[in-house]
Amino acid sequence: MIILETQNLEYSYPDGTKAIEDVSIQIPRGEKVSFVGKNGSGKSTLFLLLNGTLKPKKGKVLLSGGEINYSSAGLLDLRKRVGIVFQNSDDQIIAPTVYQDIAFGPANLNYKKEEIDKIVNKMLDYFGLQSLKDKPPHHLSGGQKKRVAIAGVLAMDPDVIILDEPLSNLDPVGADEILDILNELNHLGKTIVISTHDVDLAYKWSDRVFLLSNSRLIDEGSPKDVFSKEEQVRNSSLKNPVILDFYHELEKRWLATGGKRPKDIPEL
Ligand code: ADP
């Protein structure tokens, strides 16, 4: 079942920059999806279109088959169902304490105070943030801020969580923590959509990859399918995933020795 879809989407910024051109995508419910493309290829703009922050000049965005309603009630409902985590946590975290920041979304949905307290405490426990709840978010580390930002989105219990470059600026331990959280949320049934220019991450993590270049969708499919077309990866100014380069190097060496690929090493 398709949870999010776009049909022939077009968007230009007020200064005339074309950011999304004729993009049609379908995101199946429950998948882990990566949008891959170099900086400026249109990933962030597409995400803002997917959660209604931007309105397309042409084309449609559909959630569970229904076209987005851009009235304020329609947008509130959309943002409850499609949460977005910005690349820079400081753009997202606005309240004076961690607790208040996580409470912001549920409060906007007019939940009762006790209900909000229950949700926030659940998030603080889940994300290991209880001991930080009264701290100003700008005193936290990058990884902690990212967890607060994701907790704030998850507090509204969306079906889809979209994260723009979720691992950028995190150290390897912080990045692994966030990946573990995303995988666990996916196991709990959430559809997880990320953007990244990290081809290795997209290759190892995703069920499905969409490749964007110059505001357009170039390809989509399993990571193996999309990244095995090396010319289109190069033409999109991306590198091959390291694992593929490694594999091709090995293959070259076997062939150079006149040997065949050893039986115990499968075809990619
Ligand atoms: P990505 O997320 O892949 O880096 P973006 O969606 O941010 O790509 O950018 C797509 C294009 O839109 C780029 O040419 C970028 O310069 C342009 N762009 C992004 N934001 C704005 C803006 N607020 N005003 C004008 N142009 C913008």
Boltz pocket constraint, residues with backbone or C-beta under 6 A from the ligand:
constraints:
  - pocket:
      binder: B
      contacts: [[A, 13], [A, 14], [A, 15], [A, 17], [A, 18], [A, 19], [A, 37], [A, 38], [A, 39], [A, 40], [A, 41], [A, 42], [A, 43], [A, 44], [A, 45], [A, 46]]
      max_distance: 6.0
